[in-house]
Amino acid sequence: MNSEKPYDAIVVGGGPAGSTVATLVAKRGHRVLLLEKETFPRYQIGESLLPATVHGVAHLLGVDEELKNANFTVKHGGTFKWGSSERPWTFDFAASRRMAGPTSYAYQVERMRFDKILLDNARRNGVEVHENSPVTDVLKAHGRVTGVRYTDGNGQSHEATARYVVDASGNTTRLSGKSGARREYSPFFRNLALFGYFEGGGRLPAPNEGNIFSCTFEHGWFWYIPLSPTLTSVGAVVNQESATMVQGDPEEAMRRFIAACPQIAEKLADATRVTEGPYGQLRVRKDWSYCNTTFSAPGMVLVGDAACFVDPVFSSGVHLATYGGLLAARSINACLAGDVDEKESFAEFERRYRREYGLFYEFLVGFYDMHQSESSYFWQARKVTNASVPDLEAFVELVGGVASNELLSVAQVRKSFEDSSQQLSQLVDTRSDDDEHVIGAVPSRILEQGTALQGRAVIGVNAGEGRPLEPGGLGASPDGLSWVPDTTRTGNTA
Ligand SMILES: Cc1cc2nc3c(=O)[nH]c(=O)nc-3n(C[C@H](O)[C@H](O)[C@H](O)COP(=O)(O)OP(=O)(O)OC[C@H]3O[C@@H](n4cnc5c(N)ncnc54)[C@H](O)[C@@H]3O)c2cc1C
């Protein structure tokens, strides 16, 4: 057993949550060790991303350009056969003034590639990354987590110590309980997902061909995610009664589920299921939603699926993982700099993280009531977010991951301003306006507002992302990587 010199932070897990927190702590010049059990690229589910991740957090990480060049499918929004409407309905991220223009899209990603981009970026930013190195336990002293025990690729056991340990080891974490946290499962979202990959599946008509398509059927709902022009991720999320069909013969269950959903059956009529390589098997995941009773303890913090998970219908997993990673990095950076008291710093992290999780959770409870129209869902989104914008915009802000008002920062919008005119005119040229079903399909009003928003950014009007969530709380530092005390407490204004 080796004992190594202390780190500022040790991050367990190299998924989106782990890579985010590790990179953003290393960017402040701190010494960070990231330990990952697998060797990347490794398979993971969670392929449909949100604008808040690919423009907001990715910009802070410095990978937004790399993602742009990675040739991932561009996702302008979502198409749903859901609720009382007979016909599918579509929303565009561009319907939100916060996202209109150059930040009005996300990507559908192959997680093997996406997660490796984030992990390699962590390395480039100075994080010491050890793959094939599972963490087996945490170390404690005087009521504080002080480090971890892990095994290296040669099977040799090591101990490493740090001021902070981050559990970002995903939904199968064995460490979160060491912080004193208890995982509480939702009594409401208790589904099971059966998923696989198809070559040659049909696409939604342009301009929605990159959208996620979500479609209810008698056993639950399907996701249909175009990962490339020919490869599609297809998953059936079924209720507990139908879950027994999967336990017997997953192949047969998948065939029956597809046959029971005409819209998916039609898209897959000429498709072939992939049966080789990393996409070659049907996989099953119990996707029960859960949340830990606490996200932090002295010396330790939980992020991503290690902290909480909410039903995947709005593709919020990677957003919550990377947003949680950003918030944890702010808290760690503030404490390492001695700027903020540790308890206060982690309370701010937890308050913001729980708020974002809670918004998705509360909204989803209403969304699972299939007897409502889409306009009623939009109204509910406005109600849970308490937004002062029209219903549709509140809905799009929530499902785009920008309800917190801090992920599409002024800096990002300003950076994008140069290409905005060109991209806005491309949007006008490429999107059809004869489809009445496209809700919020970039009408000229929104394009104008998008341009106005960018204009305001250019002249330096603060969007408010740095403000405390509550009076007396902490605000984000100008670079977004740390917390600063609320200046209104001392009578100053931001
Ligand atoms: C059915 C289903 C569909 C989903 N669809 C979507 C979607 O469309 N969009 C979306 O955004 N999200 C989706 N999600 C959620 C998404 O998969 C997760 O929220 C996301 O991957 C969480 O990221 P993470 O970094 O917390 O964890 P992970 O991505 O799981 O990464 C954790 C890492 O920790 C490593 N690790 C584990 N244990 C140890 C250890 N002891 N030592 C060292 N390393 C360890 C693992 O190998 C892994 O690489 C879906 C989830 C499910 C179940």
The ligand as a Gaussian input file, in Angstrom:
#p B3LYP/6-31G(d) Opt

LIG

0 1
 C      -32.777000       4.741000     -19.217000
 C      -32.009000       6.009000     -19.068000
 C      -32.003000       6.958000     -20.097000
 C      -31.304000       8.153000     -19.943000
 N      -31.329000       9.092000     -20.942000
 C      -30.713000      10.277000     -20.762000
 C      -30.690000      11.263000     -21.794000
 O      -31.251000      11.095000     -22.878000
 N      -30.031000      12.423000     -21.548000
 C      -29.371000      12.660000     -20.378000
 O      -28.797000      13.732000     -20.203000
 N      -29.340000      11.719000     -19.411000
 C      -29.977000      10.546000     -19.572000
 N      -29.900000       9.594000     -18.601000
 C      -29.133000       9.890000     -17.383000
 C      -27.617000       9.776000     -17.584000
 O      -27.300000       8.456000     -17.988000
 C      -26.904000      10.074000     -16.266000
 O      -27.606000      11.050000     -15.533000
 C      -25.470000      10.571000     -16.465000
 O      -24.712000       9.607000     -17.145000
 C      -24.830000      10.865000     -15.105000
 O      -23.489000      11.221000     -15.237000
 P      -22.472000      10.939000     -14.034000
 O      -21.181000      11.545000     -14.436000
 O      -23.092000      11.302000     -12.756000
 O      -22.348000       9.345000     -13.985000
 P      -21.777000       8.307000     -15.049000
 O      -21.934000       8.806000     -16.419000
 O      -22.415000       7.009000     -14.698000
 O      -20.227000       8.228000     -14.710000
 C      -19.780000       7.656000     -13.504000
 C      -18.366000       7.098000     -13.734000
 O      -17.873000       6.627000     -12.482000
 C      -17.126000       5.427000     -12.710000
 N      -17.091000       4.679000     -11.439000
 C      -18.109000       3.989000     -10.848000
 N      -17.686000       3.460000      -9.676000
 C      -16.378000       3.825000      -9.527000
 C      -15.400000       3.575000      -8.534000
 N      -15.680000       2.858000      -7.439000
 N      -14.157000       4.081000      -8.711000
 C      -13.854000       4.830000      -9.818000
 N      -14.756000       5.092000     -10.800000
 C      -16.003000       4.609000     -10.654000
 C      -17.918000       4.741000     -13.804000
 O      -17.119000       3.800000     -14.498000
 C      -18.353000       5.920000     -14.678000
 O      -17.440000       6.157000     -15.734000
 C      -30.579000       8.385000     -18.744000
 C      -30.578000       7.427000     -17.738000
 C      -31.282000       6.258000     -17.883000
 C      -31.276000       5.247000     -16.772000

